[in-house]
Amino acid sequence: MQPTTHIIGAGLAGLSAATRLAAEDKHVVVYEATGHTGGRCRSYYDATFGATIDNGNHLLLSGNEAALAYLKRIGAGHIFDSTPKPVFDFADAQTGKRWTLRLNRGRIPFWLFDRNRRVPGTTVMDYSPILRF
């Protein structure tokens, strides 16, 4: 009798683990407390904006090979939209302030040293926890 792998949570990590194990012919059981899969990834209508909001958006960087492999496994790799440059636009709904993060390629985050490329009002030291990685 094959052992069963029990996965708690049908969010992206749980679903990714389950599909990977199932592809290896493992017996998998996924437990989910809510009535839907996807974890924090879901949409809802927000009357303030008068629009449907995608909650739990995930910023998926090209180095996240596990997430990209998951997309391919479930047949969704072709719908992944990537950008040639690591540039991300943000907006603060409360203040209306907008900014763009312009990351650099490579492992050393040189962008942190340019105040025009960081989140407005932040300093290099605000990002010091990143140094642990």
N, C-alpha and C positions, 0 to 999 in steps of 0.2 A: 504494500500500500504506500502510495506516494504521500509525503508530508504536505500539509497545507500551510501556505504563507498567508497570514492575516494582515491586511493593510487597513489602518484606521484613517479614514478621511479620503473622500473622492475629489480632493482638490487637484491641482496640476501635478504636484509631487506624487500623490497617491496613485493617480491615474497613470502617470508615467511609469512608476514602479510596477504597477499591475500589468500594463501592456508589455513591458520588457520581460517580466517573468513568464507571462502567458506565451510570448513568442518562443520561449525556451521550454515549452510544454510543462511548465510548473502548474500546480493546482493553487489557485489564488482566490481568496474571498476578500472583498472590499466592503468595509462598513462606513456608512455615511449618516450623520445625525440629521441632516436636513433633507428636504424632498427633492434636491437636485444635485447634480455633479458640478464640478468646476470650482469649488471653494468660493473664494471671494470674487471670482469672475462671473458677473451677471449684470444684467441691465435693468434699469428701472426708469420710470418717467418722473422727471423733476419739474413740478409746476413753476418753480422760481425761474428756471431757464426756459421752460416751455419746450423741453427736448428730452429725448431718451439719453440717459447717462450710462456709460459703460463703467461699472464699479469694479475695482480690483484690477485695473489695467496693469499689465506686466511689461516692464521695459526689458526686452530680450536682446541681449548683446550677442554679437557673432561668436564670442568665445564660449558661450553656454552650449556646449556640444550635446549635453544630455537633453536639454529642451528642444534643440533642433532635431535630434534623433527621434524624440517623441512625436514631433509634428510629422516627420516622415512616416513613422510607424502607423499613425492613424490616418494617413492619406491627406494631410493638410500642409505638407511642406511647400507645395506650389502656391499657396495663398499667403505665405509669409512675405511681408513687404519690408525690404531692407533699404537702407540709405547708404550711399557710397561714402559719406562722411559722418562721423559721430557728432551730429548737431541736433539738439533737441529743444523745441520751443515749449515754454511753460507759461501759465497764466494763473494769477491769484484771483479767484472768483470774488473774494470779499473786497479787495482793494482795487481790483482792475489792473494791477501792475503786471506787466509782461516782461519776460526775459528769455534769453537763449543761452543754453549751455553749449559750449564748443569744446568738446573733449579732443584730445590728441590721440593718435594711434600709438601703440606700444604700451609697455608695462609701467613706465614711469609717468605719473600724472602731471606733466609740465603745466597743463592748463590751470592748475591750482594757484600758480604764482602770478597769474594775470587777472587782476580784479575784474576786467571786462568779460572774462570767460566763466566766472564763478556765479553762484546765486547772489543777487544783489544784497549788499549789507553783510556779507560773510567775509571772514578773513581766512588766511591759510590755516591758522590754528583750529578753526572750526572743523576742519577736515582731518585733524590729527588721528582720530580713531581708524581712519583708512590705512594708516601706516602699519598697523598690525598685520595687514594682509601681505 
